[in-house]
Amino acid sequence: MEDEAAEHVIIDRFVVPKAAMPDFRTRIALSMQIIAKQAGFVSNKSYEQVGHNDESTYITLVTWRSREDFEESLPCVQTEYERASYDPSKMMESLHIAFDRGIYTEVKSQRPVEGAGA
């Protein structure tokens, strides 16, 4: 059961060709600036794993106060993208970037497993 009051983390994973990385970094910075202005935004972090096959994996973690805050931000984010003449789907397609997203809920408490321990 999902706790609506629990923080939610949106984890986006991008596989980016080496040649596309400069354009991708510029666009992801714009996205993060827009997202950070939304109600319910808590934090964001980005990680990059440089590959040896001319592509890198880039992961963003954006934390929201609640899933509702995340969902309510989507129209505002889309409006800001339109103002900036930015279409993330077209950008990823034109730069041959693979993308997937996961939405995770904070686990507030965990009970120790009986018999487990040091």
C-alpha distance (Angstrom), angle and dihedral (degrees) to the residues before:
residue distance angle dihedral
M1 . . .
E2 3.77 . .
D3 3.81 119.1 .
E4 3.81 106.6 -138.5
A5 3.81 90.1 -156.9
A6 3.80 92.8 55.7
E7 3.78 119.8 100.8
H8 3.78 116.0 -102.7
V9 3.79 125.1 -145.7
I10 3.77 121.3 -154.9
I11 3.79 109.4 -153.8
D12 3.78 114.5 -165.3
R13 3.79 120.1 -173.0
F14 3.79 120.7 -161.6
V15 3.80 126.8 -174.5
V16 3.79 103.5 -155.1
P17 3.81 127.7 -169.8
K18 3.81 111.0 -125.2
A19 3.81 92.1 -117.8
A20 3.82 91.1 54.5
M21 3.80 96.5 49.5
P22 3.86 98.3 94.2
D23 3.83 92.6 52.3
F24 3.79 91.3 41.7
R25 3.82 92.9 52.0
T26 3.81 91.0 50.7
R27 3.80 91.8 51.1
I28 3.79 96.0 43.3
A29 3.83 89.1 52.2
L30 3.82 88.9 53.8
S31 3.81 90.2 49.0
M32 3.79 92.1 50.6
Q33 3.82 91.7 49.5
I34 3.80 90.8 52.6
I35 3.81 94.4 44.3
A36 3.81 93.2 48.0
K37 3.83 90.3 61.6
Q38 3.81 94.0 58.5
A39 3.80 125.2 106.2
G40 3.78 111.2 -102.0
F41 3.81 94.9 24.2
V42 3.81 110.7 140.6
S43 3.82 108.3 172.6
N44 3.76 146.9 -38.5
K45 3.78 136.0 -146.0
S46 3.78 132.4 -177.5
Y47 3.79 131.0 -155.5
E48 3.78 131.3 -171.5
Q49 3.78 129.4 -160.2
V50 3.78 109.8 -165.1
G51 3.77 109.6 -142.1
H52 3.76 129.2 -148.4
N53 3.79 94.7 -136.1
D54 3.80 100.7 68.8
E55 3.79 94.9 -86.1
S56 3.78 137.7 84.9
T57 3.76 133.8 -152.5
Y58 3.79 114.0 -129.2
I59 3.80 121.0 -169.9
T60 3.79 128.4 -169.5
L61 3.80 124.7 -166.2
V62 3.79 114.5 -163.2
T63 3.79 116.5 -176.2
W64 3.79 120.8 -153.1
R65 3.79 128.4 -170.5
S66 3.83 88.5 -122.9
R67 3.78 141.7 -11.0
E68 3.79 87.9 -106.5
D69 3.83 90.3 58.2
F70 3.81 90.0 50.8
E71 3.80 93.1 48.9
E72 3.80 93.0 45.4
S73 3.80 90.4 51.9
L74 3.81 94.4 57.9
P75 3.84 98.5 82.4
C76 3.82 91.2 45.7
V77 3.80 91.8 49.2
Q78 3.81 90.5 48.4
T79 3.82 90.8 51.2
E80 3.81 90.3 51.6
Y81 3.80 90.9 49.0
E82 3.80 89.5 52.7
R83 3.81 91.1 50.1
A84 3.81 88.5 52.7
S85 3.84 91.5 46.1
Y86 3.78 88.2 -119.8
D87 3.78 124.4 145.3
P88 3.83 109.3 179.8
S89 3.82 93.5 -165.2
K90 3.80 92.9 53.4
M91 3.81 91.2 44.7
M92 3.80 92.2 52.8
E93 3.78 92.0 46.0
S94 3.80 94.5 48.4
L95 3.82 92.6 46.9
H96 3.84 93.5 43.0
I97 3.79 93.3 -119.9
A98 3.80 118.2 163.2
F99 3.82 115.0 -143.4
D100 3.77 139.5 -172.3
R101 3.79 133.4 169.6
G102 3.78 136.1 -153.1
I103 3.79 127.0 -171.0
Y104 3.78 114.1 -151.4
T105 3.79 132.4 -173.1
E106 3.77 122.0 -141.2
V107 3.79 113.2 -108.4
K108 3.79 103.5 -133.8
S109 3.78 98.8 -169.6
Q110 3.74 137.7 8.2
R111 3.74 125.8 -163.5
P112 3.79 117.0 -138.4
V113 3.79 114.3 -108.4
E114 3.77 110.9 -114.0
G115 3.78 112.5 -112.4
A116 3.79 92.1 18.0
G117 3.73 118.3 111.7
A118 3.72 147.0 95.3
